[in-house]
Amino acid sequence: MLEKRLTLLRTHFKELNFNKLSRVFPQIEANIDKLGEIQGHRYQDKKLAAISLVHRSSLVYWPTDKSGIFSNERLEFLGDAFLSFFVASEAMIEHRTLQEGDLSRLRAALVGTENLALKSRDLGIGECLLVGKAEMNSNPQRRDNVLADAFEAVTAALLLDAGEEKARAWLLKIFSEDLLAGKDTLLKFDAKSKLQQWTQGIIGVPPVYKAIGTEGTPQETFFIVAAFIGETEIGRASAASKREASKKVADKIVEKIECGELTKEMIVSFFGKEK
């Protein structure tokens, strides 16, 4: 039944004018090849891969006649649903004792914007995207949204072109560590979730995490990640991976909040306005 539905869905993307796309964006063939390398798959229908890489901001470069072109938003919609189902089912299989609340929080942590943007960066998906210059120069939070959406879109492209088994195998390779960690993953994501909820409640936006350098030796390198509110740094930490460093930063900042070293008034002053 699922394969029949996937076959039907594939027909929704046949209208893309691939020849015209290649003329407007001559790098698209190379980008598709790179996406295939990232996913370990050679696309039978290049249109699916191409569409998954077209961010709507890139359409400003398209000629006046917009026929034969559309963005990756519909694939993003499908990928979001499939990814959520994948994480939910794998979390239930891996952790039989976790209750609904913890399972929901684990799923939210793994498929949230920040984590998906991190996956996209680590995999190099962002380097494959067709994105407008203005979007590339937008604020870090907006770029995270673009990268997270792209992860969902390329997941859907793989699902449609290669089938459910191949798509699940790719996702399992990417999320296996987070899924296996289970409660540890929840604890690590908790500080980031608390901090995000706190800052969004005050100024309407989450903190932005940036890798600002490295330290250590060639044999053992540690990434330094800092968290910012507006242009103000509110904490930093180092770890063997950027992901772990960002979690450590959040832990430190939550501790500052709980002991009164970082207050609501300070956050408002850093950002310049209250929600």
KEDREN-689797 format. One record per residue: x, y, z of N, C-alpha, C, O, CB in turn. Coordinates in steps of 0.2 Angstrom, whole numbers, plus 5000, padded with zeros to 4 digits. Glycine has a CB too. Example, Ala and Ser with C-alpha at 12.3 -4.5 7.8 and 13.67 -1.06 7.14 Angstrom:
BEGIN
506649725039506249785039506649845039507149835042505749785045 506449895035506849955036506450005039506750065040507049975029 
//
This chain:
BEGIN
500449945000500050005000500450065000500350114996499550005006 501050065004501450125005501750144998501850194996501950125010 502050084995502350094988501950124983502150164979502650024986 501250104983500750134979500750204980500650244975500150104979 500650224986500650304988501250334986501150394983500450314995 501850304987502450344985502450354977502650404975503050304987 502250304974502250304966501750364964501950404959501950234963 501250374967500750424966501050494967500950544964500050414970 501450494973501750554975502250574970502350634969502050554982 502650534967503150544963502950584957503250624954503550484960 502250574955502050604949501950684950501850724946501350574947 501850704957501750774958502350814957502250874957501650774966 502950784955503550824954503750824947504350844946504050804959 503350794943503550784936503650854932503950854926503150734932 503250904934503250964930503851004930503851054927502651004933 504350994935504951034935505251024928505350974925505451004940 505451084925505851094919506551084921506951134922505651164915 506851024920507551014923508051044918508551074920507650944923 507851044912508351084907508451154908508951184908508151074900 507851184910507851254911508151274918508551314919507151284911 508051224923508351234929509151224929509551264932508151174934 509351184924510151174923510451234920510951254921510251114919 510051274916510251334913510351394918510751434918509851354907 509851394922509751454927510251434932510651484935509051464930 510351374934510751354940511251294937511151234938510351324946 511751314934512251264931512551214936512851164934512751294926 512551234942512851194947512451134950512651094954513051234953 511751134947511351084950511551014949511450974954510651094947 511850994943512050924942512550904948512550854950512350924935 513050954949513550934954513250934961513450894965514150994954 512750974962512450974969512050914970512050884975511951034969 511750884965511350824965511850764966511750724970510950814959 512450764963512950714964513150714971513250664974513450724959 513250774974513550784981512950754986513150724991513650854982 512350774984511750744989511750674988511650644994511150774986 511850644982511850574982512450534986512350484989511950554975 513050574986513550544990513450554997513550505001514250584989 513050605000512850615007512450555009512450535014512550685008 511950545004511450495006511550425004511250375005510750515003 512150415001512350344998511850314993511650254993512350305004 511650364989511150344984511150374977511350434977510450354987 511150344972511150374965510450384963510050334962511550324960 510150444962509550454960509350434953509650454948509350534961 508750394953508450374947508050434944508150444938507950314948 507750474948507350534946507750594948507650614954506650534948 508150624944508550684946508050744948508250784952509050704941 507450744946507050794947506850804955506850854958506350794943 506850744958506650734965507250764969507150804973506550664967 507850754967508450774971508450854970508650894974509050744968 508350874963508450944962507950984966508051034968508350954954 507250964966506751004969506951004977506851064980506050974968 507150954980507350954987507851004988507951024994507550884989 508251034984508751074985508651154983509051194984509451054981 508051164980507751224978507451264984506851254985507351224972 507751304987507451354992507051404989507251434983507951384997 506551424991506051474988506451544987506251574982505451484992 506951554991507251624990507651624983507851674981507751634996 507851564981508251554975507851574968508051584963508551494974 507151574969506751584963506751654961506451674955506051564965 507051704965507151764962507551774956507551814952507451814968 508051714955508451714949508151684943508351684938509051674951 507551654944507151624939506851674934506651734936506651574941 506851664928506551714923505851724925505551694929506551684916 505551784922504851804924504351754923503951744928504651864919 504351704918503951654918504151594923504651564922503951624911 503651594928503851544934503651474932503651434937503551574940 503351454927503151394925503751344925504351364923502751384918 503651284927504151234927504651234933505151204932504551244921 504451274938504951284944504551284950503951324950505451334943 504751254955504451264962504951244967505451214966503751224963 504851264973505351254979505251194982504851144980505251314984 505651174987505651114991505151114996505151065000506351104993 504651154997504151165002503751105003503551075008503751225002 503451074997503051014998503450955000503150915003502751004991 504050944997504450895000504650905007504650855011505150884996 504750965009504850975016504250955021504350925026504951055017 503650965018503050945022503050865023502950845028502450965018 503150835017503250755017503750735022503650685026503250725010 504350765021504950735025504850755032505050705036505550775023 504550805034504350815041503950765044504050735050504050885042 503450745041502950695043503350625044503250585049502350685039 503750605039504050545039504650535044504650485047504350525032 504950595045505450595050505250595057505450555061505850665049 504650625058504350625065504050545066504150525072503750665065 503850515061503550445062504150405063504150355067503250425056 504750415059505350375060505650375067505750325071505850395055 505650435070505950445076505550415082505750385087506150525078 504850435081504350405086504350325086504450305092503650425084 504350295081504350225081505050195083505050145087504250195074 505650225081506250195083506350205091506650165094506850225080 506150265093506150285101505750235105505950205110505950355102 505150215102504750165106505050095106505050065111504050165103 505350075100505650015100506350005104506449955108505849995093 506650065104507350065108507250075116507650045120507750115106 506650105118506550125125505850105127505450145127506750195126 505850045129505150015130504850045137504250045138505149935131 505250065141505050095148504850165148504650195152505550075153 505050205143504950275142504150285141503850255137505350315137 503950335145503250355145503150405139503550435137502950375152 502450415138502250455132502550525133502850555128501550465132 502650555139502850625139503650625138503850665134502850645146 504050575140504750575138504850555131505250585128505050525143 504450515128504450495121504350555117504650575112504050445119 503850595119503750655115504250705116504450745111503050695118 504550715121505150765122505750735118506050785116505250775130 505850675118506450645115506350665107506750685104506550575116 505750645105505550665098505650735096505950755091504850635096 505450775100505450855099506150875099506350915095505050885104 506550845103507250865103507650845097508050875094507650825109 507450785095507850755089507650785082508050795078507750685088 506950805082506750835075506650905076506350935071506050795073 506850935081506851015082507351045077507751015074507051035089 507151105076507551145071508351145072508651135068507351225071 508451155078509251165080509551095078510151095076509251175087 509251035080509650975079509650955072510150935069509250925083 509050975068509050955061509551005057509950985052508350965058 509651065059510151115056510851085058511251095053510051185059 510951065064511551035065511750975061512350965058511651015072 511250935060511350875055511550895048511950865045510750825055 511150945046511250975039511950995038512350985033510751025037 512251035043512851065043513451005043513851005039513051105049 513350955048513850905048513850865042514350845040513650855054 513250855038513250815032513450855026513650825021512550785031 513450925026513550965021512950975016513050995010514150935017 512350965019511750975015511751055012511551065007511150955018 511951095017511851165015512251185009512051235006512051205021 512851155008513251165002512951144996513151164990513951135003 512351104996512051084990511451124988511251124982511851014991 511251164993510651204992510651264987511251294986510351234998 510151274983510051334979509751384983509151384984509751324972 510051434986509851484990509951554988510551574985510051474997 509451604989509651674987510151704991510251684997508951714987 510451754989511051784992510751824999511051815004511351844988 510151854999509851885005509751835010509851845016509251915003 509551775008509451715013510051695016510051685022509051665010 510551695012511251665015511551715020511851705024511751665009 511351785019511551835024511151855029511251895033511751895020 510551815030510051825035510351805042510951775043509451785034 509951815047510251805054510251725055509951685052509751835059 510751705060510851635061510251595062510251535060511351625067 509751615066509151575067508751565061508551505060508651615072 508751615056508451605050508751555046508451505042508351665046 509451555046509851505042509751435045509751385041510551525042 509651425051509551365055508851335052508751275050509451375062 508351385051507751355048507751335041507451285040507151415049 508151365037508251345030508651275030508451235026508751395027 509151265034509451205035509051145037509051095035510151205039 508651165042508251105045507651085040507551035039507851135051 507351135037506951125031507251085026506951035023506651195028 507851095024508151065019508250995021508250945016508851095017 508450975027508550905029507850865028507950815026508750905037 507350895030506650865029506550855021506250805019506150905032 506750905017506550895010506950845007506750805003506750965006 507650835008508050785005507850715008507950665004508850805006 507650715014507350655017506750625013506750565011507150655024 506350675011505750655007505950635000505650584997505250715006 506450664997506650654990506950584990506850544986507250704988 507350564995507650494996507050444997507050394994508150495002 506550465001506050415002505650404995505450344994505550445007 505550454991505150444985505550404980505350364976504950514983 506250424980506650394974506850324976506950274972507250434973 507050314982507350244984506850204988507050144989507950264988 506350224991505850184995506050195003506550225005505950114993 505550165006505550175014506150145017506450175021504850145017 506350085015506850045018507550085018507850095022506949975015 507650115012508250155011508250215015508750235018508450165003 507750245015507650315019507750305026508050335029506950345017 507450245029507450235036508150215037508450235043507050175038 508550175033509250155034509650215035510150225039509450115029 509550265030509950325031509850365037510350395040509750375024 509250375039509050415045509350375051509550405056508250415046 509250305051509550275057510250285058510550285064509350195056 510650285053511350295053511450365056511950375060511650295046 511050415054511150485057510950495064511250525068510750535052 510350465066510050475073510250415078509950425083509350485072 510550365076510650305080510950325087510750295092511050255077 511450365087511750385093511350425098511250405104512450435092 510950465095510450505099509950455102509750465107510150565095 509650415097509150365099509350315105509050305110508850325093 509950295104510250245109510350275116510250245121510950215106 510550345116510650375122510050385126510050385132510950445121 509450385123508850395126508750445132508750505130508750325129 508750425138508750475143509250515144509150575146508650435150 509850495142510450545142510350595137510550655138511150505141 510050575131509950625126509450675128509450735127509650595120 508950655132508450695135508750745140508550805140507850655138 509150725144509450765149509950815146509950875148509850725154 510250795140510750845137510350895133510550955133511150805132 509750875130509350925127508950965131508651025129508950885122 508850945137508350975142508651055143508251095143508350945149 509251055145509551125146509451175140509251225141510251125148 509551145134509451185128508751205127508551265125509751155122 508251155129507551175128507351225133506951265132507151105129 507551215139507351265145507651335143507251385144507651245152 508251335141508551405139508151435133507951495133509251395137 507951395128507551415122506951445124506751495122507551365117 506551405128505951425131505951485135505551535134505551365135 506451495139506551555143506651615139506351665140507151545148 507151615134507251675130506751685126506551745125507951665126 506351635123505851655118505251685122504851725120505551585115 505151665129504651695133504751765134504351805136504551655139 505451785134505551855136505651895130505351955129506251855140 506051875125506151915119505851885112505951925107506851925118 505651825113505251805107505751765102505551735097504951855103 506351755104506851715100507351675104507451695110507251765095 507551625102508051585105508751605105508951655101508051505103 509251585109509951605109510251575102509951525100510351575115 510751605100511051575094511751545096512151575100511151635089 511851485094512551455095512951455089512751445084512351375097 513651475091514051485085514751455087514951455093514251565084 515051415083515751385084516251445083516251475077515851325079 516651465088517051525087517751505087518251545087516951565093 517951435087518651415087518751345089518351315091519051465091 519351335090519551265092520151275097520451325097519751215086 520251225101520851215106521051145106520751095104520651245112 521651135109521951065110522551055106522851105104521351015109 522650995104523150975100522950945093522350925093523650925104 523350935089523150905082522850835083522450805080523750895077 523150795089522850735090522150735094521750685093523350695095 522050785097521450795101521150865101521350905105521550775109 520750875096520450945095519750955099519350905098520350955088 519651015102519051025105518751095102519151135100519151035113 518151085100517751145097517551195103517251165108517151115093 517551255102517351305106516651335103516651365098517851365107 516151335107515551355105515251405110515351395116514951295104 515051465107514751515112514051525110513751515104515151585111 513651545115512951565114512851635114513151675119512451525120 512451665110512351735110511551755110511151725108512651765103 511451815113510851845113510951915109511251955112510451855120 510651925104510851975100511551975098511851925095510652045103 511952025100512652025098513052005105513652005104512952095096 512751995110513051985117513151905118512751875118512652015122 513751895119513951825121513751815129513951845133514651805120 513351755130513151745137513451675139513251665145512351735137 513851645136514251585138514551555133514451555127513751545142 515051515135515451475130515651405133515751405140516051515127 515851355129516151295132516451255126516351275120515551255135 516851215128517251175123517151095124517051075129517951185123 517151055118517050985119517250955112517450995108516250965120 517250895112517550855106517150865100517350855094517650785108 516450885101516050895095515650965096515550985102515550835094 515450995091515151055092514451045095514251085099514951085085 514150985094513450975097513550965105513150995108513250905094 514050935107514250925114514350995117514151005123514750875115 514751035114514951095116514351145117514351175122515451135112 513951145112513351185113512851165119512551205122512851185106 512851095120512451075126512851095132512451115137512450995126 513451095133513851115139513751195140513651215145514551105138 513651225134513551305135512851315138512751355143513551335128 512351275136511651285138511651265146511351295150511151235134 512051215147512051185155512351245159512051265164512451125155 512851275157513151335160512651395161512651425167513851355157 512351405156511851465156511251455160511051495164511651485149 511051395160510451375164510651385172510251405176510151305163 511251355173511551365180511551445182511351455188512251335181 511751485177511751555179511151585180511051625185512151595173 510651555176509951585177509651565184509351605188509451555172 509751495186509551475192509851505198509551505204509651395192 510451525198510751565203510751635203511051675207511551535204 510351665198510251735198510751775194510751835194510151755204 511251745191511851775188511651805181511851855179512451735187 511051775178510851795172510051805173509751765175510951745166 509851865172509151885173508751905167509051915162509051945178 508051905168507651925162507851995160507852015154506951925164 507952045165508152115163508852115159508852155154508252155169 509252075160509952065157509752045149510052075145510452025160 509351995149509251965142508852025138509052035132508751905142 508452065141508052115137508652165135508552195129507552145141 509052185139509552235138510052215132510252255128509952255144 510252145132510652115127510352125120510652135115510852045129 509652105120509352095114509052165111508952175105508752045114 508952205116508652275114507952285115507652345114508852295108 507552235116506852245116506552175119506852125119506552255110 505952185122505552135125505052105121504752145116505252155132 504852045121504352015117503652055117503152035114504251945119 
//
